[in-house]
Amino acid sequence: NVSRAMRDLLRADLVSEHSRQVRGDNRRQKTWQLTDAGREEMRTRLQTLRTTNVLIRDEQSDLLEVPASEAAERLDSSLTLLQVLMLTMVEGILQYGDIRLGHIERGEDDLPPPGRLLMLAGAHSTYHIRAPGTRTVHGRESERAQLDEWFAGNEPCMVISGIAGCGKTTLASDWLNARLDEESNLRVMYYPCQPWDSALGLATSLLHRLGIDSKGETPWDPYGILESLPLTPGGKFDIDLYRRRLTAYMTDPEKLRERVFEEYEDVSDKPPYILLVLDDVHNIEADATHLLGALMQVATQSPLRMMLLSRTQLSFYDRRDVHTRDLVSELILSGLTLEECELWLATLDVPDPPDAAEVHRLTGGHPLALELLEMYGSVVHGDWMRFLDEEILDVLPAEHRDLLAYLAVATRPVPWPVLAEAAGLEGEPPKVLLERGLVVELADGLWLHEAMRERLLREVGEAVDERKAKLEAASS
């Protein structure tokens, strides 16, 4: 894409093209730099741009028209690039995997963002009424069918779990947007949970989506739900009162029609649902356990449905809710199957596509690894290794990472007593590794996720030989 974008500049002799070795990369990459003519063109354009008037808002939210050369100083907020990117993620403008260099254009048919907007006034909302746009979804037909079956049934909650980057958001967003296009009576609140989010923030955003409002010309809170929220800093959030009054509001069809289902089609054969989608809910579960449980109670008695996306197994419900009470349906995402990998690789426009079986063996069918393969042509790209390190390995305690390293050198599933003796651990298998899907508990013992195996097997030295010897000694 970059090469195509640079062609016009090359023809105009504004840039020159080179091939250089990039630090940390295994192959040479194309690079471009401005020519003398390009630098002169840049200076000319800068003079024109500096005198162009732009609109900004001051601290009192008043619109100001100033030359572009003054805008940067007036808007300087001392934000770092990292902080800006974090803000774009919390507002749903970008996702973690979408932060790349490139030319970004807004389509003409894009829907306006939700919430009440004031031009150039900053963030508009913490949620969205549609899921974010996603990349092409490869495979996952059985998972789509499971989501369709859940939505057609009566279970109020669906939990989608899997390790980082396995395609939870992509699958849920693609399915949800297709469902929205089919059902005009479906209302959605898509909330991307961040590590700094709180139960109170989530509860307040939900009320906003449901039309509850204490300000403006027409305040709307027929059941007094806002009274359950703390009115002073550090005040108590009465979750039980919130649950009871929210249930009363959600089971009042006249009130819902007035603020939520304004254009409800009476002739539709599909029931009107409000679908609450919480992405990365593992970020807030510790703080919002009671609220999540309360919302599930509301969902059992009202048109509210919940879809939760998490890297870990959630603990606010128990196994009875899944197997006997029919309150929760679970979908655990793993890598793509070998057949799905073959179909994806068959779409690549390359003269010598890699062997699907080898790619599946090295990556475990992890969608992010296959996407990097499609972009860069390398089965095990540096960005893939860096992703595994930063998102998974680096956040684990040292003893857990050491345990994974022992499993990486094993040739077959290892019983826990054998693995514990080799690694010098006691007690039960680490719950966090099982919850994150990094370790799978089989009938013959514990087994490591294939993507993590490939990453850890790249380590060499005496430590690897020592682990093999300890594992063999413990097995004998």
Beta strands, then each sheet from edge to edge (+ up, - down):
strand 1: 15-21
strand 2: 28-34
strand 3: 53-57
strand 4: 63-67
strand 5: 157-161
strand 6: 187-192
strand 7: 274-279
strand 8: 304-310
strand 9: 328-332
strand 10: 439-442
strand 11: 445-448
sheet 1: 1+ 2-
sheet 2: 3+ 4-
sheet 3: 6+ 7+ 8+ 5+ 9+
sheet 4: 10+ 11-
end
